[in-house]
Amino acid sequence: MASKTPEGSLTNSSQSMSINTLADQVSSSLSFADPSSDGKTGNSKINEQGESGKSSTCRPSTSSDISDESTCSSFSSSINKPHKANDVRWEAIQAVRTKHGGLGLNHFRLLKRLGCGDIGTVHLAELNGTRCYFAMKVMDKTALASRKKLLRAQTEREILQCLDHPFLPTLYSHFETEKFSCLVMEFCPGGDLHTLRQRQPGKRFTEQAAK
């Protein structure tokens, strides 16, 4: 038992370093909005600025690509998301799509990094010209391919796209640039559920806490 502990610690440490390194690489490719800005200028200075999302035609999922739209639903209609049918964020997203023909990084102001995971980093983002805030998950497509995580990212997006529940985060949109794949999700200000769970006794919520 004692001999396995250092090895396990080393493995976990190496994995953590790898994830943090990937997160730093993604963040270094993005420029964040000036905190002192009032948000009226519109454009955040992003290296991928000007690259809009691709067309919303459906394509089959493959392990070597990340398609633009899922076969489950269309983001353009709130009918598929009745629990969010009256959400102003749907209207804001649709207004940008109608005006510009698509959605891209240049339509958002990245305010700060909220956290990082195995396949990407999550940032607090504001849709330009609105007071609509989102959690944007940014994934480096080259890194996903090299780590054989493309199919995992595809599956995650398709599951989120099918969900419609008041207790689960909403996926508002998805778009890609030459370098990144981005998920525009509901911002939940309560923090990271996984981190909170890790702090619980036995790393699990009691029934009372879950209620």
C-alpha distance (Angstrom), angle and dihedral (degrees) to the residues before:
residue distance angle dihedral
M1 . . .
A2 3.78 . .
S3 3.79 92.8 .
K4 3.81 92.5 54.9
T5 3.77 96.4 52.5
P6 3.83 97.8 72.9
E7 3.80 90.9 46.5
G8 3.79 91.7 50.1
S9 3.78 90.9 47.2
L10 3.78 90.6 49.7
T11 3.80 91.8 50.4
N12 3.79 93.1 48.8
S13 3.80 90.8 45.5
S14 3.79 92.5 50.2
Q15 3.79 91.5 48.3
S16 3.80 90.9 49.4
M17 3.79 91.1 49.5
S18 3.80 90.3 49.6
I19 3.81 92.7 51.5
N20 3.81 92.6 45.6
T21 3.80 91.2 48.3
L22 3.80 90.6 51.7
A23 3.80 90.7 47.8
D24 3.80 91.1 51.1
Q25 3.80 90.8 49.6
V26 3.80 92.1 52.4
S27 3.80 93.1 45.3
S28 3.80 91.8 48.1
S29 3.80 88.5 57.8
L30 3.79 91.2 56.0
S31 3.77 128.6 66.4
F32 3.78 118.1 -144.4
A33 3.77 126.8 -140.3
D34 3.77 119.3 -99.9
P35 3.84 106.6 -97.4
S36 3.81 89.0 -139.7
S37 3.79 91.8 56.9
D38 3.79 116.2 108.6
G39 3.79 91.5 -142.7
K40 3.81 94.6 -116.9
T41 3.79 96.1 109.7
G42 3.77 90.4 74.6
N43 3.79 105.5 -150.5
S44 3.77 128.3 82.1
K45 3.78 115.3 -154.2
I46 3.77 101.9 -110.7
N47 3.78 125.8 166.0
E48 3.80 90.1 -135.1
Q49 3.82 92.5 48.0
G50 3.77 115.5 147.9
E51 3.80 97.4 27.9
S52 3.77 106.8 117.2
G53 3.78 127.5 -160.6
K54 3.78 117.6 -85.7
S55 3.77 124.5 -105.4
S56 3.77 118.9 -69.9
T57 3.79 96.3 -116.6
C58 3.78 114.8 136.3
R59 3.78 119.3 -112.2
P60 3.79 129.8 177.9
S61 3.78 118.7 -101.3
T62 3.77 118.4 -106.0
S63 3.77 134.8 176.7
S64 3.80 91.8 -117.9
D65 3.78 100.3 49.7
I66 3.78 142.5 40.6
S67 3.79 111.2 -134.8
D68 3.78 122.0 -143.7
E69 3.78 99.7 -127.2
S70 3.77 133.0 28.8
T71 3.78 123.6 -127.1
C72 3.82 88.4 -128.3
S73 3.78 101.2 72.2
S74 3.76 148.1 -20.7
F75 3.78 121.0 -109.7
S76 3.78 91.8 -149.5
S77 3.79 93.6 73.7
S78 3.78 124.4 61.5
I79 3.81 88.5 -161.5
N80 3.80 88.2 86.0
K81 3.80 90.2 56.0
P82 3.81 105.0 46.9
H83 3.79 93.3 166.0
K84 3.81 88.4 60.1
A85 3.79 98.0 33.3
N86 3.80 93.8 119.6
D87 3.79 96.1 39.9
V88 3.82 111.1 130.4
R89 3.80 89.1 -146.9
W90 3.80 90.5 68.4
E91 3.79 89.2 53.4
A92 3.81 92.2 47.6
I93 3.80 92.7 50.6
Q94 3.80 91.9 47.2
A95 3.81 91.9 48.1
V96 3.81 90.9 56.2
R97 3.79 91.8 47.3
T98 3.78 91.8 50.2
K99 3.80 93.3 47.8
H100 3.80 99.0 42.4
G101 3.78 102.5 24.9
G102 3.79 93.2 -119.5
L103 3.78 146.6 11.9
G104 3.80 127.4 -97.9
L105 3.77 144.5 159.3
N106 3.78 90.4 -88.1
H107 3.81 89.2 67.6
F108 3.81 92.6 63.9
R109 3.79 138.5 66.6
L110 3.79 110.8 -142.4
L111 3.79 106.6 -144.1
K112 3.80 104.6 178.0
R113 3.77 144.1 -27.4
L114 3.79 112.2 -95.1
G115 3.79 98.9 -172.6
C116 3.77 146.8 -51.6
G117 3.77 137.1 -116.4
D118 3.76 140.7 -177.6
I119 3.80 96.5 -70.0
G120 3.79 106.6 22.9
T121 3.77 152.1 -10.3
V122 3.80 127.5 -96.6
H123 3.80 120.7 -138.6
L124 3.79 134.2 -173.0
A125 3.81 104.6 -119.0
E126 3.79 134.5 -177.2
L127 3.78 121.5 -151.4
N128 3.80 106.1 -122.1
G129 3.78 115.3 -102.0
T130 3.79 93.5 13.7
R131 3.77 138.2 77.3
C132 3.77 91.4 -125.9
Y133 3.78 114.3 127.5
F134 3.78 127.0 -160.9
A135 3.77 140.5 177.5
M136 3.79 105.7 -119.7
K137 3.78 118.1 -161.2
V138 3.80 110.0 -155.1
M139 3.79 119.4 -163.4
D140 3.78 125.6 -173.5
K141 3.82 105.3 -131.5
T142 3.80 94.0 -155.2
A143 3.80 90.9 52.7
L144 3.80 90.9 47.4
A145 3.78 91.5 52.2
S146 3.80 94.4 47.1
R147 3.80 91.2 50.6
K148 3.81 93.6 42.6
K149 3.81 91.3 -118.4
L150 3.81 99.4 127.0
L151 3.79 94.1 101.0
R152 3.79 91.2 47.8
A153 3.81 91.2 52.7
Q154 3.80 90.1 47.2
T155 3.80 92.3 50.3
E156 3.81 92.7 47.7
R157 3.78 91.3 52.7
E158 3.79 93.9 47.3
I159 3.81 92.0 50.2
L160 3.82 92.1 48.7
Q161 3.78 89.9 47.7
C162 3.81 91.4 55.9
L163 3.80 95.3 48.2
D164 3.77 122.9 101.7
H165 3.77 112.9 166.8
P166 3.82 131.7 127.2
F167 3.81 91.0 -131.1
L168 3.82 95.7 51.0
P169 3.82 128.1 70.3
T170 3.78 116.7 -99.1
L171 3.78 123.1 -125.9
Y172 3.80 106.2 -140.8
S173 3.76 101.0 178.8
H174 3.77 147.7 -19.4
F175 3.78 129.2 -147.2
E176 3.75 139.7 163.2
T177 3.77 137.5 -142.8
E178 3.77 125.7 -167.5
K179 3.79 89.9 -86.4
F180 3.81 108.3 21.5
S181 3.78 140.3 52.4
C182 3.81 111.1 -153.3
L183 3.80 133.5 -164.1
V184 3.80 116.6 -161.2
M185 3.80 105.9 -152.9
E186 3.76 140.5 169.1
F187 3.80 112.8 -77.8
C188 3.80 110.4 -126.6
P189 3.83 107.1 -165.8
G190 3.81 93.8 -162.3
G191 3.80 92.1 86.5
D192 3.80 136.1 -119.5
L193 3.80 112.6 -24.0
H194 3.80 92.4 -158.6
T195 3.81 92.0 54.6
L196 3.80 90.9 47.6
R197 3.80 90.7 50.7
Q198 3.79 91.0 51.2
R199 3.81 89.0 58.3
Q200 3.80 94.0 54.8
P201 3.83 122.6 98.0
G202 3.78 106.3 -88.4
K203 3.83 87.9 5.8
R204 3.79 90.9 -87.2
F205 3.79 136.2 101.8
T206 3.76 120.2 -112.9
E207 3.79 116.4 -122.2
Q208 3.79 90.0 -108.5
A209 3.81 92.4 51.7
A210 3.79 91.4 48.3
K211 3.81 89.9 55.0
